[in-house]
């Protein structure tokens, strides 16, 4: 499972003052803890810093990679900030994100190819966020065709079906699950990912719904997730689910986690 550790985000109360004061030690500690807990990528996001985002995102990349030997997920709506961060990133970065929206697609695609980056591809176009699996898959086809024709490898594409809250429409979860299943059936080699928490927006006991939805997504083929790797409960469910769907040879990851006390 490819895990994107989501904690270094300036919209979080604990992170905002550390970014503001450039507290490198604090940021590096958060990064290291996520890596130790199983993160594959460390997400860096300072989108709340509207006036100095390129500078601050560059600082975050350099600060985190000075402490941890891991690639980062460069997370920003601002192509200028993404480009600045990519210039100092070591190794192959993951960009969050591109979509089928014309302006964003044309701004991000050259950055992907220039820096040989991996890419999260959102199921969204200029008409907005789709509601059904069928609508999502039309966008997936367009993005897959455009990205691969630009020489982006399928294994470097992470499709995000964009989770919408079931409090608005009780079928929204099913539409995402169907999209994930069909993406893997139609486009071998690509990855699927999502931010889980939108599924529970507006409902009580949100963690329960997020955790249940993660298990269901994995059962339908999802092989990446954006989450808090320091949350033992959600990591326990992730590890157990991977074993149950045959993605953990001889259950070695499961047994290792048990020995480390993750399931306690």
Backbone bond lengths (Angstrom), bond angles and torsions (degrees), N, CA, C in turn:
res aa  C-N    CA-C-N  psi(-1)  N-CA   C-N-CA  omega(-1)  CA-C   N-CA-C  phi
1 X - - - 1.465 - - 1.524 108.77 -
2 X 1.309 116.23 130.43 1.461 121.59 177.48 1.525 107.46 -90.93
3 X 1.320 115.63 114.01 1.461 121.38 -174.57 1.523 110.02 -108.20
4 X 1.309 115.88 126.59 1.462 121.97 175.24 1.519 107.47 -102.24
5 X 1.325 116.37 110.97 1.462 121.02 179.63 1.513 110.63 -73.29
6 X 1.317 116.97 121.72 1.463 122.23 -165.85 1.532 115.31 -96.05
7 X 1.316 118.96 2.77 1.464 120.53 -163.80 1.526 115.84 -76.98
8 X 1.339 118.88 -24.65 1.465 119.26 -177.80 1.524 108.91 -87.82
9 X 1.304 113.72 83.38 1.459 122.37 -176.33 1.524 107.51 -140.98
10 X 1.313 116.72 123.56 1.468 120.58 -174.06 1.526 113.29 -67.93
11 X 1.322 118.13 -7.03 1.463 119.80 173.95 1.529 111.40 -79.24
12 X 1.330 117.33 -10.39 1.461 121.75 178.05 1.527 110.39 -85.65
13 X 1.318 115.59 139.67 1.462 120.29 -174.91 1.520 112.57 -60.12
14 X 1.319 117.46 -35.61 1.459 120.43 -177.89 1.523 112.57 -76.11
15 X 1.315 116.62 -23.82 1.465 120.90 -174.21 1.520 111.94 -93.36
16 X 1.324 117.88 -35.94 1.470 121.28 -175.02 1.524 113.26 -52.46
17 X 1.348 120.17 -49.81 1.462 118.88 -179.96 1.522 113.05 -67.50
18 X 1.324 117.61 -30.03 1.466 120.30 178.41 1.522 110.90 -68.54
19 X 1.334 116.73 -37.28 1.466 120.27 176.19 1.525 109.58 -69.90
20 X 1.311 116.23 -43.27 1.464 121.18 -179.33 1.532 111.33 -57.52
21 X 1.336 116.43 -43.29 1.465 120.89 -176.83 1.524 113.23 -93.71
22 X 1.325 115.22 1.43 1.474 121.01 -176.90 1.529 110.73 53.91
23 X 1.300 114.95 51.61 1.463 121.99 178.58 1.525 108.62 -82.10
24 X 1.323 115.51 86.02 1.458 120.91 -174.69 1.520 112.15 -61.55
25 X 1.325 117.15 -40.99 1.459 120.48 -177.13 1.531 111.55 -60.90
26 X 1.328 117.00 -41.59 1.466 120.62 -179.98 1.530 110.54 -66.15
27 X 1.326 116.46 -47.73 1.465 121.05 -179.81 1.528 110.37 -60.20
28 X 1.309 116.73 -43.14 1.468 120.68 -179.33 1.522 111.62 -65.80
29 X 1.329 117.10 -35.75 1.455 120.16 177.62 1.532 111.16 -65.30
30 X 1.327 116.69 -42.26 1.466 120.35 177.89 1.529 110.58 -63.35
31 X 1.321 116.63 -40.69 1.462 120.79 178.48 1.521 111.20 -63.72
32 X 1.324 116.93 -46.29 1.463 120.77 -178.06 1.521 111.79 -64.34
33 X 1.317 117.17 -40.69 1.464 120.29 178.85 1.525 111.05 -61.94
34 X 1.322 117.03 -39.71 1.471 119.98 179.16 1.525 111.12 -67.20
35 X 1.327 115.90 -41.56 1.462 119.81 178.30 1.530 110.06 -62.76
36 X 1.323 117.02 -45.51 1.464 121.15 179.82 1.525 111.41 -62.09
37 X 1.333 116.68 -30.14 1.473 120.76 -177.90 1.527 112.84 -83.17
38 X 1.330 117.28 -5.09 1.463 119.41 175.28 1.503 116.48 120.51
39 X 1.328 118.46 4.62 1.467 119.84 179.28 1.526 110.54 -66.33
40 X 1.326 115.33 140.49 1.466 122.18 174.52 1.513 109.94 -90.22
41 X 1.320 115.85 -43.08 1.460 123.75 177.14 1.526 108.60 -120.38
42 X 1.324 116.11 146.06 1.452 121.69 172.02 1.529 107.34 -104.21
43 X 1.320 116.47 117.19 1.454 120.99 178.75 1.532 109.74 -75.21
44 X 1.324 115.96 136.35 1.467 120.50 173.35 1.526 108.12 -125.09
45 X 1.331 115.22 124.38 1.454 121.03 -174.18 1.526 108.65 -144.14
46 X 1.313 116.63 122.45 1.471 120.09 172.72 1.524 108.78 -131.68
47 X 1.332 115.37 45.27 1.458 122.05 -177.45 1.510 114.43 -63.31
48 X 1.333 117.58 -17.93 1.463 119.81 176.68 1.526 111.81 -74.52
49 X 1.335 116.55 -13.75 1.472 121.05 -178.75 1.534 108.46 -89.48
50 X 1.304 115.72 72.37 1.467 121.14 -171.85 1.525 112.42 -60.79
51 X 1.318 117.56 -38.12 1.464 120.50 -172.29 1.527 114.11 -87.15
52 X 1.344 117.72 -19.28 1.466 118.66 -179.32 1.529 111.85 -137.18
53 X 1.335 116.54 29.82 1.461 119.80 -175.18 1.523 113.25 -59.11
54 X 1.345 121.32 -45.67 1.474 119.27 179.79 1.533 112.53 -55.92
55 X 1.311 116.37 -43.86 1.465 120.93 -179.64 1.530 111.24 -65.69
56 X 1.327 116.58 -45.28 1.457 120.28 -176.67 1.536 112.34 -72.48
57 X 1.321 117.10 -35.46 1.457 119.15 177.93 1.527 110.13 -67.41
58 X 1.324 116.67 -38.56 1.464 120.67 175.18 1.523 110.31 -60.90
59 X 1.342 116.14 -43.29 1.468 119.75 177.89 1.523 111.22 -61.64
60 X 1.316 117.26 -41.68 1.462 120.00 179.09 1.528 111.38 -62.07
61 X 1.314 117.28 -44.93 1.467 120.68 179.91 1.524 110.22 -59.62
62 X 1.315 116.89 -50.11 1.460 120.47 -178.14 1.528 111.17 -64.46
63 X 1.315 116.66 -39.24 1.466 120.99 -178.39 1.519 111.43 -66.52
64 X 1.318 116.44 -47.61 1.463 120.31 -178.72 1.519 111.06 -66.15
65 X 1.325 117.64 -46.50 1.462 119.32 -176.61 1.525 112.89 -73.13
66 X 1.323 117.87 -13.22 1.466 120.12 172.43 1.526 110.92 -72.79
67 X 1.345 116.04 -18.59 1.462 120.30 -174.76 1.526 114.02 -111.92
68 X 1.315 117.90 -29.39 1.468 119.93 -175.98 1.527 110.56 -126.25
69 X 1.304 114.49 144.15 1.461 120.66 178.43 1.522 108.52 -94.02
70 X 1.329 115.06 77.16 1.463 120.30 -176.74 1.519 109.32 -152.88
71 X 1.330 117.09 149.91 1.464 119.31 172.88 1.516 110.47 -75.70
72 X 1.325 115.47 160.04 1.453 120.34 -177.23 1.521 111.12 -114.75
73 X 1.320 115.12 156.73 1.454 122.43 169.85 1.519 106.43 -99.65
74 X 1.321 116.39 112.90 1.461 122.53 -178.53 1.520 107.09 -84.74
75 X 1.318 116.03 108.53 1.462 122.05 -165.97 1.527 109.61 -115.87
76 X 1.326 115.68 105.32 1.460 119.46 -178.11 1.518 110.27 -162.04
77 X 1.335 117.57 148.56 1.464 120.75 171.39 1.520 112.06 -84.47
78 X 1.325 117.24 -4.05 1.463 123.18 -171.53 1.529 111.09 -104.47
79 X 1.326 119.18 108.70 1.466 120.91 -179.47 1.527 113.49 -58.34
80 X 1.339 117.36 -32.45 1.466 120.52 178.92 1.526 109.87 -65.23
81 X 1.325 117.20 -42.88 1.460 121.22 178.27 1.524 110.94 -66.31
82 X 1.320 117.09 -40.93 1.467 120.92 178.62 1.525 110.12 -60.40
83 X 1.322 116.71 -46.47 1.462 120.14 -178.88 1.520 111.07 -62.63
84 X 1.324 117.75 -42.49 1.462 121.12 178.93 1.525 110.76 -60.43
85 X 1.333 116.25 -42.06 1.462 120.51 -179.47 1.526 111.72 -68.73
86 X 1.327 116.95 -39.66 1.455 120.39 -179.87 1.528 112.26 -63.17
87 X 1.310 116.77 -30.86 1.462 120.63 -178.77 1.526 112.70 -63.97
88 X 1.330 117.02 -26.78 1.464 119.26 -178.25 1.531 112.27 -108.69
89 X 1.323 117.90 -4.85 1.458 121.15 -178.38 1.521 110.84 -70.84
90 X 1.333 115.72 138.84 1.464 122.11 177.43 1.529 108.95 -99.18
91 X 1.333 115.98 127.03 1.452 119.72 -179.72 1.521 111.59 89.04
92 X 1.332 114.83 -167.95 1.463 120.78 -177.15 1.527 110.14 -89.18
93 X 1.305 116.49 113.58 1.462 121.50 -179.64 1.523 110.89 -83.19
94 X 1.313 114.46 163.67 1.460 122.83 170.74 1.519 106.84 -113.67
95 X 1.330 117.05 123.77 1.460 121.30 -179.62 1.525 109.52 -95.30
96 X 1.310 115.76 134.09 1.458 121.84 172.91 1.541 107.31 -120.66
97 X 1.341 118.05 94.48 1.449 126.53 23.03 1.528 109.06 -169.67
98 X 1.339 115.11 176.78 1.461 122.24 169.78 1.527 107.60 -118.71
99 X 1.318 116.91 160.26 1.463 121.87 174.71 1.526 107.33 -143.06
100 X 1.314 115.94 -178.89 1.462 119.97 176.43 1.522 111.92 -87.94
101 X 1.326 117.50 7.88 1.461 120.58 172.55 1.527 108.51 -67.78
102 X 1.306 117.96 126.95 1.459 122.37 -169.17 1.531 112.99 -54.27
103 X 1.323 116.60 -49.33 1.464 119.63 -176.19 1.522 111.32 -64.19
104 X 1.315 116.37 -44.40 1.466 118.74 -178.89 1.526 111.16 -69.80
105 X 1.312 116.75 -40.76 1.463 120.22 -179.90 1.530 110.54 -58.72
106 X 1.307 115.96 -46.91 1.468 120.01 -177.30 1.524 112.37 -69.08
107 X 1.328 117.78 -26.16 1.462 121.01 178.82 1.529 112.34 -81.03
108 X 1.331 117.29 -34.68 1.465 120.62 -172.87 1.523 113.03 -90.79
109 X 1.330 118.36 -34.89 1.465 120.16 -175.86 1.528 112.79 -54.44
110 X 1.345 120.43 -45.77 1.470 118.90 178.80 1.528 113.51 -61.07
111 X 1.332 117.49 -29.79 1.466 120.59 179.00 1.531 110.52 -71.15
112 X 1.324 116.37 -36.93 1.466 120.68 178.18 1.518 110.21 -62.50
113 X 1.315 115.86 -49.88 1.464 119.86 -175.61 1.523 111.94 -71.33
114 X 1.325 117.49 -38.49 1.465 120.92 -179.04 1.524 111.67 -64.89
115 X 1.326 116.45 -39.75 1.464 120.27 -174.20 1.536 112.80 -105.22
116 X 1.325 117.21 9.23 1.465 121.88 179.87 1.530 110.74 49.51
117 X 1.308 116.56 47.80 1.462 121.65 -175.95 1.521 111.22 -90.71
118 X 1.304 115.45 155.71 1.453 121.58 167.07 1.521 106.90 -83.08
119 X 1.348 116.80 161.69 1.460 118.28 -170.63 1.525 112.15 -143.50
120 X 1.322 116.43 134.49 1.451 121.57 167.67 1.521 108.01 -87.25
121 X 1.305 116.02 124.26 1.461 122.10 -176.28 1.525 108.88 -111.11
122 X 1.315 115.61 113.27 1.458 121.11 -176.51 1.523 111.54 -84.50
123 X 1.323 116.50 139.48 1.462 122.01 177.82 1.530 109.39 -79.58
124 X 1.323 115.06 73.28 1.459 121.41 -178.57 1.517 108.39 -149.07
125 X 1.334 116.15 142.85 1.460 119.77 174.66 1.520 108.81 -134.16
126 X 1.310 117.23 -166.87 1.458 120.29 -175.12 1.523 113.86 -69.02
127 X 1.311 117.97 -9.73 1.467 120.82 175.29 1.523 111.97 -86.97
128 X 1.339 117.10 -9.86 1.459 121.51 178.50 1.513 112.68 113.89
129 X 1.333 116.04 -161.25 1.463 122.27 -179.17 1.527 109.88 -85.76
130 X 1.314 117.58 126.46 1.466 120.05 179.96 1.522 111.84 -71.04
131 X 1.310 115.78 160.71 1.460 121.05 179.65 1.519 112.40 -106.58
132 X 1.328 118.02 -33.23 1.461 120.64 -174.80 1.530 111.34 -105.64
133 X 1.330 114.96 161.78 1.462 120.26 175.90 1.528 110.52 -62.15
134 X 1.308 116.28 -40.49 1.467 120.36 -179.56 1.529 110.88 -59.59
135 X 1.306 117.12 -44.69 1.471 120.41 178.87 1.529 111.05 -64.48
136 X 1.320 117.76 -39.83 1.459 121.61 178.23 1.521 111.26 -63.12
137 X 1.318 116.27 -42.13 1.469 120.22 -175.45 1.528 112.13 -69.14
138 X 1.316 117.72 -27.58 1.469 120.58 173.57 1.526 109.39 -63.27
139 X 1.322 116.79 -42.39 1.466 121.20 179.36 1.529 110.38 -69.67
140 X 1.325 116.91 -40.28 1.466 120.66 177.12 1.520 110.53 -56.76
141 X 1.332 117.11 -44.62 1.466 120.46 -179.51 1.526 111.39 -60.30
142 X 1.335 116.44 -43.17 1.468 120.19 179.13 1.522 111.25 -63.91
143 X 1.322 116.38 -45.51 1.458 120.03 -179.06 1.527 111.76 -66.05
144 X 1.322 116.46 -43.28 1.469 120.01 -179.97 1.529 110.48 -60.73
145 X 1.318 116.24 -45.48 1.462 120.55 -179.27 1.530 110.40 -62.71
146 X 1.322 116.97 -47.40 1.450 119.81 -177.73 1.518 113.03 -65.95
147 X 1.324 116.89 -43.01 1.465 120.39 -178.15 1.520 112.02 -69.03
148 X 1.321 117.45 -44.54 1.463 118.96 -178.90 1.527 111.50 -69.89
149 X 1.321 117.88 -32.96 1.464 119.75 175.41 1.528 111.39 -67.30
150 X 1.331 116.54 -22.82 1.471 121.33 175.41 1.535 110.89 -89.27
151 X 1.341 115.93 11.43 1.469 123.28 175.55 1.525 114.04 74.92
152 X 1.335 117.18 22.10 1.456 120.13 170.28 1.535 107.50 -80.86
153 X 1.317 116.83 127.96 1.464 120.80 -178.08 1.536 110.27 -70.97
154 X 1.328 117.02 142.93 1.473 119.10 178.05 1.529 113.03 -52.89
155 X 1.339 116.74 -38.87 1.468 119.57 -178.30 1.531 113.48 -70.54
156 X 1.329 116.36 -7.29 1.466 120.58 176.93 1.532 112.16 -99.61
157 X 1.335 116.88 6.18 1.462 121.68 -179.15 1.529 109.59 -107.91
158 X 1.331 116.27 128.11 1.457 123.05 177.58 1.528 107.75 -117.56
159 X 1.313 117.00 105.16 1.461 119.84 179.90 1.524 110.48 -81.88
160 X 1.316 115.00 129.98 1.464 122.10 176.71 1.521 107.67 -112.64
161 X 1.342 117.92 111.38 1.475 120.18 -176.50 1.526 113.89 -71.15
162 X 1.304 117.52 -7.75 1.474 124.14 -179.35 1.532 111.12 66.70
163 X 1.303 113.66 100.30 1.460 121.60 -178.78 1.530 110.01 -77.84
164 X 1.313 115.94 135.04 1.461 122.20 176.73 1.529 108.71 -119.99
165 X 1.323 118.07 153.42 1.470 120.73 -170.94 1.524 114.13 -72.34
166 X 1.327 114.43 135.31 1.466 119.48 177.62 1.524 111.40 -72.52
167 X 1.335 117.44 -11.88 1.460 119.63 174.63 1.523 111.43 -68.71
168 X 1.325 116.38 -19.58 1.466 122.14 178.27 1.526 110.48 -90.85
169 X 1.333 115.43 -42.60 1.464 121.30 -179.63 1.521 107.27 -148.39
170 X 1.317 117.87 117.93 1.461 121.14 -173.43 1.524 113.01 -66.12
171 X 1.318 118.67 -10.93 1.469 120.93 179.84 1.523 112.60 -94.84
172 X 1.336 118.82 -3.72 1.458 120.52 -176.18 1.535 112.65 -60.70
173 X 1.319 117.68 -34.21 1.460 119.77 177.34 1.511 111.81 -64.57
174 X 1.325 116.53 -44.61 1.463 121.06 178.92 1.520 112.14 -60.52
175 X 1.321 116.89 -37.92 1.462 120.29 -179.02 1.526 111.03 -64.93
176 X 1.320 117.39 -38.43 1.463 121.21 177.15 1.526 110.54 -67.65
177 X 1.322 117.23 -44.00 1.461 120.80 -179.71 1.532 110.94 -61.61
178 X 1.320 117.27 -41.48 1.463 121.13 178.23 1.531 110.37 -65.88
179 X 1.316 117.06 -38.68 1.466 120.71 178.75 1.518 110.60 -62.70
180 X 1.315 117.52 -47.04 1.468 121.48 179.87 1.528 110.68 -58.58
181 X 1.315 115.60 -47.21 1.472 120.76 -179.28 1.522 111.18 -59.97
182 X 1.325 117.64 -44.92 1.457 121.62 -177.68 1.529 112.44 -71.34
183 X 1.318 117.67 -35.60 1.477 119.76 177.33 1.517 109.90 -58.46
184 X 1.313 117.45 -46.81 1.467 120.13 -178.15 1.525 111.67 -69.46
185 X 1.319 117.31 -29.95 1.461 119.82 177.59 1.519 111.82 -72.47
186 X 1.329 117.14 -36.15 1.463 120.93 -173.41 1.530 113.78 -92.23
187 X 1.326 117.37 -26.84 1.469 120.14 -172.56 1.530 110.11 -130.62
188 X 1.322 116.99 76.73 1.467 120.12 -178.74 1.530 111.29 -57.62
189 X 1.318 114.37 138.43 1.456 119.68 176.04 1.513 114.49 100.75
190 X 1.336 117.54 -24.37 1.468 118.85 179.98 1.528 109.45 -78.00
191 X 1.325 115.41 166.48 1.450 121.78 176.53 1.532 109.58 -109.41
192 X 1.313 114.56 159.22 1.473 120.03 169.91 1.516 108.29 -125.84
193 X 1.315 114.98 147.03 1.452 121.26 -177.53 1.514 108.63 -148.97
194 X 1.316 116.26 169.26 1.468 119.02 172.10 1.513 109.99 -167.38
195 X 1.336 114.92 160.22 1.445 121.36 167.06 1.517 106.84 -91.49
196 X 1.306 116.96 118.46 1.460 121.33 -169.53 1.524 114.33 -72.02
197 X 1.325 117.30 -32.27 1.463 120.04 -162.12 1.527 114.41 -67.61
198 X 1.334 117.61 -21.33 1.472 118.63 179.66 1.522 112.36 -62.35
199 X 1.328 116.94 -26.53 1.461 119.81 -175.66 1.532 111.57 -60.63
200 X 1.340 116.90 -29.64 1.462 120.68 -172.57 1.519 113.75 -103.63
201 X 1.316 117.09 5.12 1.474 119.99 -175.17 1.528 111.01 -55.79
202 X 1.322 115.40 132.18 1.452 120.91 177.02 1.511 114.98 86.33
203 X 1.344 117.30 2.93 1.463 120.94 -177.91 1.533 110.32 -119.33
204 X 1.328 117.52 156.41 1.473 120.21 176.86 1.526 111.46 -77.27
205 X 1.306 115.73 164.94 1.469 123.93 177.65 1.540 109.43 49.51
206 X 1.312 115.37 54.34 1.464 121.02 -173.24 1.528 112.58 -60.55
207 X 1.332 117.06 -36.37 1.466 119.91 -177.93 1.522 111.69 -57.44
208 X 1.320 116.67 -39.90 1.465 120.96 -179.44 1.522 110.83 -60.04
209 X 1.325 116.92 -47.31 1.461 120.78 179.48 1.524 111.34 -65.18
210 X 1.325 117.22 -41.65 1.464 120.47 179.24 1.527 110.93 -60.64
211 X 1.320 115.89 -43.25 1.464 120.18 -178.27 1.529 111.53 -67.07
212 X 1.322 116.36 -43.82 1.462 119.82 178.65 1.527 110.99 -62.92
213 X 1.329 115.70 -39.03 1.457 119.55 -178.80 1.527 111.18 -68.42
214 X 1.329 117.50 -36.89 1.467 120.25 175.78 1.522 111.00 -57.62
215 X 1.312 117.06 -46.86 1.465 120.99 179.48 1.524 110.60 -58.96
216 X 1.329 117.00 -44.17 1.462 121.17 -179.09 1.526 111.47 -66.40
217 X 1.322 116.72 -38.45 1.471 119.75 177.97 1.525 111.12 -63.90
218 X 1.333 116.58 -43.21 1.465 120.12 178.64 1.524 110.26 -62.79
219 X 1.321 116.81 -40.58 1.465 120.66 179.23 1.521 111.89 -62.25
220 X 1.333 117.45 -25.26 1.459 121.46 179.06 1.533 112.97 -96.93
221 X 1.336 117.07 6.90 1.461 120.42 171.49 1.512 116.66 113.98
222 X 1.322 118.73 -7.88 1.464 118.99 -177.91 1.517 110.52 -60.09
223 X 1.339 116.33 133.09 1.458 119.66 -175.50 1.526 113.11 -124.03
224 X 1.324 116.63 17.57 1.459 121.53 176.18 1.532 107.69 -152.38
225 X 1.320 115.72 153.56 1.462 119.04 176.98 1.516 109.93 -152.95
226 X 1.318 114.59 147.09 1.459 122.26 174.60 1.521 106.11 -100.64
227 X 1.337 117.68 112.87 1.455 119.84 -173.17 1.522 111.22 -158.75
228 X 1.323 114.73 179.78 1.460 122.35 176.95 1.525 108.72 -92.28
229 X 1.334 118.85 104.38 1.464 119.70 -177.58 1.517 113.70 -71.96
230 X 1.337 117.89 -8.37 1.463 121.17 177.12 1.525 111.90 -84.37
231 X 1.325 116.62 -5.34 1.469 122.14 176.95 1.527 108.03 -84.72
232 X 1.336 116.67 99.48 1.459 120.93 -175.82 1.515 113.32 -59.40
233 X 1.326 116.95 -33.38 1.458 119.49 -176.36 1.535 111.11 -68.15
234 X 1.324 116.16 -44.96 1.462 117.66 -179.09 1.527 110.74 -72.55
235 X 1.337 116.91 -33.02 1.465 119.33 176.09 1.523 111.22 -67.79
236 X 1.334 116.80 -36.43 1.464 120.50 177.07 1.521 111.07 -61.75
237 X 1.325 116.14 -44.32 1.465 119.91 178.92 1.519 111.55 -65.92
238 X 1.319 116.50 -38.12 1.466 120.62 178.42 1.527 110.27 -62.12
239 X 1.330 116.53 -48.80 1.467 121.08 -177.70 1.524 110.57 -64.14
240 X 1.340 116.92 -43.99 1.461 120.45 179.23 1.528 110.96 -63.76
241 X 1.329 116.86 -41.22 1.470 120.73 -179.22 1.528 111.04 -64.45
242 X 1.320 116.72 -41.60 1.470 120.35 178.14 1.527 111.03 -59.72
243 X 1.331 116.59 -40.53 1.462 119.88 178.06 1.524 110.91 -64.69
244 X 1.318 116.32 -40.94 1.466 120.46 -175.27 1.522 113.23 -71.44
245 X 1.343 117.99 -26.36 1.466 119.60 179.35 1.527 112.26 -97.53
246 X 1.333 117.06 11.45 1.456 120.76 173.37 1.510 115.07 80.85
247 X 1.329 117.21 25.96 1.458 119.75 179.32 1.531 111.68 -110.26
248 X 1.312 116.37 25.16 1.462 122.12 -179.98 1.521 108.22 -141.57
249 X 1.330 116.10 90.53 1.466 121.15 -174.89 1.529 111.46 -54.85
250 X 1.326 114.23 125.74 1.469 122.00 179.59 1.535 112.13 56.51
251 X 1.327 116.63 18.94 1.472 122.92 179.46 1.528 111.93 57.17
252 X 1.327 116.36 32.52 1.462 119.60 -175.44 1.529 112.29 -67.15
253 X 1.331 117.31 -40.57 1.462 119.32 178.44 1.528 110.98 -65.04
254 X 1.318 115.63 -38.29 1.465 120.66 178.19 1.527 110.79 -63.18
255 X 1.332 116.08 -45.97 1.463 120.33 -178.95 1.531 111.53 -66.92
256 X 1.328 115.85 -38.43 1.471 119.85 177.57 1.516 111.13 -63.22
257 X 1.342 115.83 -42.81 1.464 119.68 178.71 1.517 111.39 -63.06
258 X 1.337 116.49 -38.66 1.456 119.58 178.92 1.523 110.97 -63.83
259 X 1.341 116.46 -41.64 1.457 119.66 179.71 1.519 112.07 -66.35
260 X 1.335 116.74 -30.31 1.463 120.98 179.21 1.521 113.10 -79.69
261 X 1.342 116.77 -8.14 1.450 120.36 178.61 1.520 113.83 83.30
262 X 1.325 117.85 16.54 1.458 120.40 -179.34 1.533 111.20 -65.14
263 X 1.331 117.62 -31.15 1.452 121.02 -176.01 1.529 113.43 -84.73
264 X 1.303 117.69 -0.48 1.466 119.68 -175.67 1.522 111.44 -73.96
